[in-house]
Amino acid sequence: MDTRQLFQKISERMRSDFEASGQITHSASKGTVRENVLRKFLEVRLPAKYALGAGEIVGRVRNATSRQCDLIVYDRQNGVTLLYDENIQVFPIDCVYGIVEVKSALSKAEFLDGLEKIKALKAMTPSGPVSLPVTGGYTLVYARPRPFGMIFAYNLGGNSLESLVENLREWEAGTPAEFWPNYVCVLEVGVIFHRASASLEHSIDSSRITAGAWPMYISYGKDSLFQFYRALHDVGARMQLG
């Protein structure tokens, strides 16, 4: 099986579903349908430990609550929801792996909106190490991972990948690296991510996005969805929740 060709066909179907949603006149309903297009794609292609929700995330500090998040990736096996119905879902930060903000068109304003949501989520992450009991009476202690934050868009919205990178550089100049986004994908256009300053390797997981990293883009075209899926799978696989 040619995996890339398979994802190209899926990408074409998602594009078609997105364009069909344009016939919906109610803006909120239209946005929900477009979020669900991506949700359906992910639900059958992510490992069983992940579950998908939408709504708000609450931290350990009183009144620490995220803004409305489009797609919340949380721990299916050990996670809990504080409130769950078809319209409102609330998740504690401790069971959240990360979020994906879904945009119809990634204008500068929409891009900055997504970046601020990611920043708000990462700022809620509890500090300090995680202790995990293991066999033999020992305890494994490791650094608490920061959740990931990604943006997925169906169109550029009159923008370009190059100008989006410039927008990102401007925003990151006044924002600590611990709050920077992990990945940005524009369907059938390309992706934006960070490179490590020393090794030139992709810095996708939150622990490797430091002040020395810089954003760049690659125009993957029809393979952009495939690259987004790989990035989401990789960054989730490197996280542990305790």
Contacts in CASP RR format, 6 or more apart in sequence:
PFRMAT RR
TARGET T0000
AUTHOR 0000-0000-0000
METHOD contacts of the structure
MODEL  1
MDTRQLFQKISERMRSDFEASGQITHSASKGTVRENVLRKFLEVRLPAKY
ALGAGEIVGRVRNATSRQCDLIVYDRQNGVTLLYDENIQVFPIDCVYGIV
EVKSALSKAEFLDGLEKIKALKAMTPSGPVSLPVTGGYTLVYARPRPFGM
IFAYNLGGNSLESLVENLREWEAGTPAEFWPNYVCVLEVGVIFHRASASL
EHSIDSSRITAGAWPMYISYGKDSLFQFYRALHDVGARMQLG
3 226 0 8 1.000
4 223 0 8 1.000
4 226 0 8 1.000
7 223 0 8 1.000
7 225 0 8 1.000
7 226 0 8 1.000
7 229 0 8 1.000
8 222 0 8 1.000
8 223 0 8 1.000
8 225 0 8 1.000
8 226 0 8 1.000
10 41 0 8 1.000
10 225 0 8 1.000
11 187 0 8 1.000
11 188 0 8 1.000
11 222 0 8 1.000
11 224 0 8 1.000
11 225 0 8 1.000
11 226 0 8 1.000
14 37 0 8 1.000
14 38 0 8 1.000
14 41 0 8 1.000
14 154 0 8 1.000
14 187 0 8 1.000
14 225 0 8 1.000
15 154 0 8 1.000
15 187 0 8 1.000
15 188 0 8 1.000
17 37 0 8 1.000
18 34 0 8 1.000
18 37 0 8 1.000
18 104 0 8 1.000
18 154 0 8 1.000
18 187 0 8 1.000
21 30 0 8 1.000
21 31 0 8 1.000
21 33 0 8 1.000
21 34 0 8 1.000
21 37 0 8 1.000
22 30 0 8 1.000
24 30 0 8 1.000
24 33 0 8 1.000
30 104 0 8 1.000
31 102 0 8 1.000
31 104 0 8 1.000
34 102 0 8 1.000
34 104 0 8 1.000
34 154 0 8 1.000
35 54 0 8 1.000
35 70 0 8 1.000
35 71 0 8 1.000
35 102 0 8 1.000
38 71 0 8 1.000
38 100 0 8 1.000
38 102 0 8 1.000
38 152 0 8 1.000
39 52 0 8 1.000
39 53 0 8 1.000
39 71 0 8 1.000
41 225 0 8 1.000
42 52 0 8 1.000
42 71 0 8 1.000
42 232 0 8 1.000
43 52 0 8 1.000
45 229 0 8 1.000
46 52 0 8 1.000
46 73 0 8 1.000
46 232 0 8 1.000
46 233 0 8 1.000
47 233 0 8 1.000
47 237 0 8 1.000
48 76 0 8 1.000
48 77 0 8 1.000
49 75 0 8 1.000
49 76 0 8 1.000
49 77 0 8 1.000
50 73 0 8 1.000
50 74 0 8 1.000
50 75 0 8 1.000
50 76 0 8 1.000
50 97 0 8 1.000
50 236 0 8 1.000
51 73 0 8 1.000
51 74 0 8 1.000
51 75 0 8 1.000
51 76 0 8 1.000
52 71 0 8 1.000
52 72 0 8 1.000
52 73 0 8 1.000
52 74 0 8 1.000
53 71 0 8 1.000
53 72 0 8 1.000
53 73 0 8 1.000
53 74 0 8 1.000
53 89 0 8 1.000
53 91 0 8 1.000
54 68 0 8 1.000
54 69 0 8 1.000
54 70 0 8 1.000
54 71 0 8 1.000
54 72 0 8 1.000
54 89 0 8 1.000
55 68 0 8 1.000
55 69 0 8 1.000
55 72 0 8 1.000
55 88 0 8 1.000
55 89 0 8 1.000
55 90 0 8 1.000
55 91 0 8 1.000
56 65 0 8 1.000
56 66 0 8 1.000
56 67 0 8 1.000
56 68 0 8 1.000
56 69 0 8 1.000
56 88 0 8 1.000
56 89 0 8 1.000
56 90 0 8 1.000
56 91 0 8 1.000
57 65 0 8 1.000
57 66 0 8 1.000
57 69 0 8 1.000
57 72 0 8 1.000
57 90 0 8 1.000
57 91 0 8 1.000
57 92 0 8 1.000
57 93 0 8 1.000
57 96 0 8 1.000
57 99 0 8 1.000
57 121 0 8 1.000
57 124 0 8 1.000
58 64 0 8 1.000
58 65 0 8 1.000
58 66 0 8 1.000
58 82 0 8 1.000
58 90 0 8 1.000
58 91 0 8 1.000
58 92 0 8 1.000
58 93 0 8 1.000
59 65 0 8 1.000
59 92 0 8 1.000
59 93 0 8 1.000
59 124 0 8 1.000
59 126 0 8 1.000
60 93 0 8 1.000
60 94 0 8 1.000
60 126 0 8 1.000
61 124 0 8 1.000
64 124 0 8 1.000
66 99 0 8 1.000
66 117 0 8 1.000
66 120 0 8 1.000
66 121 0 8 1.000
66 124 0 8 1.000
67 116 0 8 1.000
67 117 0 8 1.000
67 120 0 8 1.000
69 99 0 8 1.000
69 101 0 8 1.000
69 117 0 8 1.000
69 121 0 8 1.000
70 99 0 8 1.000
70 100 0 8 1.000
70 101 0 8 1.000
70 102 0 8 1.000
71 99 0 8 1.000
71 100 0 8 1.000
71 101 0 8 1.000
71 102 0 8 1.000
72 89 0 8 1.000
72 91 0 8 1.000
72 96 0 8 1.000
72 98 0 8 1.000
72 99 0 8 1.000
73 96 0 8 1.000
73 97 0 8 1.000
73 98 0 8 1.000
73 99 0 8 1.000
73 100 0 8 1.000
73 236 0 8 1.000
74 81 0 8 1.000
74 91 0 8 1.000
74 95 0 8 1.000
74 96 0 8 1.000
74 97 0 8 1.000
74 98 0 8 1.000
75 95 0 8 1.000
75 96 0 8 1.000
75 97 0 8 1.000
75 241 0 8 1.000
78 95 0 8 1.000
78 241 0 8 1.000
79 91 0 8 1.000
79 92 0 8 1.000
79 94 0 8 1.000
79 95 0 8 1.000
80 91 0 8 1.000
80 92 0 8 1.000
80 95 0 8 1.000
81 89 0 8 1.000
81 90 0 8 1.000
81 91 0 8 1.000
82 90 0 8 1.000
82 91 0 8 1.000
82 92 0 8 1.000
83 89 0 8 1.000
83 90 0 8 1.000
84 90 0 8 1.000
93 124 0 8 1.000
93 125 0 8 1.000
93 126 0 8 1.000
93 147 0 8 1.000
94 126 0 8 1.000
94 241 0 8 1.000
94 242 0 8 1.000
95 241 0 8 1.000
96 121 0 8 1.000
96 147 0 8 1.000
97 147 0 8 1.000
97 148 0 8 1.000
97 236 0 8 1.000
97 239 0 8 1.000
97 241 0 8 1.000
98 121 0 8 1.000
98 147 0 8 1.000
98 148 0 8 1.000
98 149 0 8 1.000
98 150 0 8 1.000
99 117 0 8 1.000
99 118 0 8 1.000
99 121 0 8 1.000
99 147 0 8 1.000
99 148 0 8 1.000
99 149 0 8 1.000
99 150 0 8 1.000
100 149 0 8 1.000
100 150 0 8 1.000
100 151 0 8 1.000
100 152 0 8 1.000
100 232 0 8 1.000
101 113 0 8 1.000
101 114 0 8 1.000
101 117 0 8 1.000
101 118 0 8 1.000
101 149 0 8 1.000
101 150 0 8 1.000
101 151 0 8 1.000
101 152 0 8 1.000
102 152 0 8 1.000
102 153 0 8 1.000
103 110 0 8 1.000
103 111 0 8 1.000
103 114 0 8 1.000
103 151 0 8 1.000
103 152 0 8 1.000
103 153 0 8 1.000
103 154 0 8 1.000
104 110 0 8 1.000
104 153 0 8 1.000
104 154 0 8 1.000
104 155 0 8 1.000
105 153 0 8 1.000
105 154 0 8 1.000
105 155 0 8 1.000
105 156 0 8 1.000
105 157 0 8 1.000
105 158 0 8 1.000
106 151 0 8 1.000
106 153 0 8 1.000
106 155 0 8 1.000
106 156 0 8 1.000
106 157 0 8 1.000
106 159 0 8 1.000
106 164 0 8 1.000
106 184 0 8 1.000
106 186 0 8 1.000
107 157 0 8 1.000
107 158 0 8 1.000
107 159 0 8 1.000
108 159 0 8 1.000
108 163 0 8 1.000
108 164 0 8 1.000
108 167 0 8 1.000
110 153 0 8 1.000
111 151 0 8 1.000
111 159 0 8 1.000
111 164 0 8 1.000
111 167 0 8 1.000
111 168 0 8 1.000
111 184 0 8 1.000
112 167 0 8 1.000
112 171 0 8 1.000
114 151 0 8 1.000
114 181 0 8 1.000
115 151 0 8 1.000
115 168 0 8 1.000
115 171 0 8 1.000
115 175 0 8 1.000
115 181 0 8 1.000
118 149 0 8 1.000
118 150 0 8 1.000
118 151 0 8 1.000
118 179 0 8 1.000
118 180 0 8 1.000
118 181 0 8 1.000
119 175 0 8 1.000
119 179 0 8 1.000
121 147 0 8 1.000
121 149 0 8 1.000
122 146 0 8 1.000
122 147 0 8 1.000
122 149 0 8 1.000
122 178 0 8 1.000
122 179 0 8 1.000
122 206 0 8 1.000
123 179 0 8 1.000
125 144 0 8 1.000
125 146 0 8 1.000
125 147 0 8 1.000
126 144 0 8 1.000
127 144 0 8 1.000
128 143 0 8 1.000
128 144 0 8 1.000
129 141 0 8 1.000
129 142 0 8 1.000
129 143 0 8 1.000
129 144 0 8 1.000
130 141 0 8 1.000
130 142 0 8 1.000
130 143 0 8 1.000
130 144 0 8 1.000
130 240 0 8 1.000
130 241 0 8 1.000
130 242 0 8 1.000
131 139 0 8 1.000
131 140 0 8 1.000
131 141 0 8 1.000
132 139 0 8 1.000
132 140 0 8 1.000
132 141 0 8 1.000
132 142 0 8 1.000
132 240 0 8 1.000
132 242 0 8 1.000
133 139 0 8 1.000
133 140 0 8 1.000
134 140 0 8 1.000
142 240 0 8 1.000
143 207 0 8 1.000
144 242 0 8 1.000
145 205 0 8 1.000
145 206 0 8 1.000
145 207 0 8 1.000
145 238 0 8 1.000
145 239 0 8 1.000
145 240 0 8 1.000
145 241 0 8 1.000
146 178 0 8 1.000
146 206 0 8 1.000
146 207 0 8 1.000
147 206 0 8 1.000
147 239 0 8 1.000
148 182 0 8 1.000
148 183 0 8 1.000
148 205 0 8 1.000
148 206 0 8 1.000
148 235 0 8 1.000
148 236 0 8 1.000
148 239 0 8 1.000
149 181 0 8 1.000
149 182 0 8 1.000
149 183 0 8 1.000
150 181 0 8 1.000
150 182 0 8 1.000
150 183 0 8 1.000
150 184 0 8 1.000
150 185 0 8 1.000
150 228 0 8 1.000
150 231 0 8 1.000
150 232 0 8 1.000
151 181 0 8 1.000
151 183 0 8 1.000
151 184 0 8 1.000
151 185 0 8 1.000
152 184 0 8 1.000
152 185 0 8 1.000
152 187 0 8 1.000
152 228 0 8 1.000
153 184 0 8 1.000
153 185 0 8 1.000
153 186 0 8 1.000
153 187 0 8 1.000
154 186 0 8 1.000
154 187 0 8 1.000
155 186 0 8 1.000
155 187 0 8 1.000
156 164 0 8 1.000
156 186 0 8 1.000
156 189 0 8 1.000
159 167 0 8 1.000
161 186 0 8 1.000
161 189 0 8 1.000
161 190 0 8 1.000
161 192 0 8 1.000
161 217 0 8 1.000
161 219 0 8 1.000
162 217 0 8 1.000
164 184 0 8 1.000
164 192 0 8 1.000
164 217 0 8 1.000
165 192 0 8 1.000
165 215 0 8 1.000
165 216 0 8 1.000
165 217 0 8 1.000
168 181 0 8 1.000
168 184 0 8 1.000
168 192 0 8 1.000
168 215 0 8 1.000
169 214 0 8 1.000
169 215 0 8 1.000
172 180 0 8 1.000
172 215 0 8 1.000
176 211 0 8 1.000
177 209 0 8 1.000
177 210 0 8 1.000
177 211 0 8 1.000
177 212 0 8 1.000
177 213 0 8 1.000
178 206 0 8 1.000
178 209 0 8 1.000
180 194 0 8 1.000
180 209 0 8 1.000
180 213 0 8 1.000
182 193 0 8 1.000
182 204 0 8 1.000
182 205 0 8 1.000
182 206 0 8 1.000
182 209 0 8 1.000
182 231 0 8 1.000
182 235 0 8 1.000
183 191 0 8 1.000
183 192 0 8 1.000
183 193 0 8 1.000
183 204 0 8 1.000
183 228 0 8 1.000
183 231 0 8 1.000
183 232 0 8 1.000
183 235 0 8 1.000
184 191 0 8 1.000
184 192 0 8 1.000
184 193 0 8 1.000
185 191 0 8 1.000
185 192 0 8 1.000
185 224 0 8 1.000
185 225 0 8 1.000
185 227 0 8 1.000
185 228 0 8 1.000
185 231 0 8 1.000
186 224 0 8 1.000
187 224 0 8 1.000
187 225 0 8 1.000
188 221 0 8 1.000
188 222 0 8 1.000
188 224 0 8 1.000
188 225 0 8 1.000
189 219 0 8 1.000
189 220 0 8 1.000
189 221 0 8 1.000
189 224 0 8 1.000
190 217 0 8 1.000
190 218 0 8 1.000
190 219 0 8 1.000
190 220 0 8 1.000
190 221 0 8 1.000
190 224 0 8 1.000
190 227 0 8 1.000
191 217 0 8 1.000
191 218 0 8 1.000
191 220 0 8 1.000
191 224 0 8 1.000
191 227 0 8 1.000
191 228 0 8 1.000
191 231 0 8 1.000
192 215 0 8 1.000
192 216 0 8 1.000
192 217 0 8 1.000
193 202 0 8 1.000
193 203 0 8 1.000
193 204 0 8 1.000
193 215 0 8 1.000
193 216 0 8 1.000
193 231 0 8 1.000
194 202 0 8 1.000
194 203 0 8 1.000
194 204 0 8 1.000
194 209 0 8 1.000
194 213 0 8 1.000
194 214 0 8 1.000
194 215 0 8 1.000
194 216 0 8 1.000
195 201 0 8 1.000
195 202 0 8 1.000
195 203 0 8 1.000
195 213 0 8 1.000
195 214 0 8 1.000
195 216 0 8 1.000
196 202 0 8 1.000
196 203 0 8 1.000
196 208 0 8 1.000
196 210 0 8 1.000
196 212 0 8 1.000
196 213 0 8 1.000
197 212 0 8 1.000
197 213 0 8 1.000
197 214 0 8 1.000
203 209 0 8 1.000
203 210 0 8 1.000
203 213 0 8 1.000
204 231 0 8 1.000
204 234 0 8 1.000
204 235 0 8 1.000
205 234 0 8 1.000
205 235 0 8 1.000
205 236 0 8 1.000
205 238 0 8 1.000
205 239 0 8 1.000
206 235 0 8 1.000
207 238 0 8 1.000
218 227 0 8 1.000
220 226 0 8 1.000
220 227 0 8 1.000
END
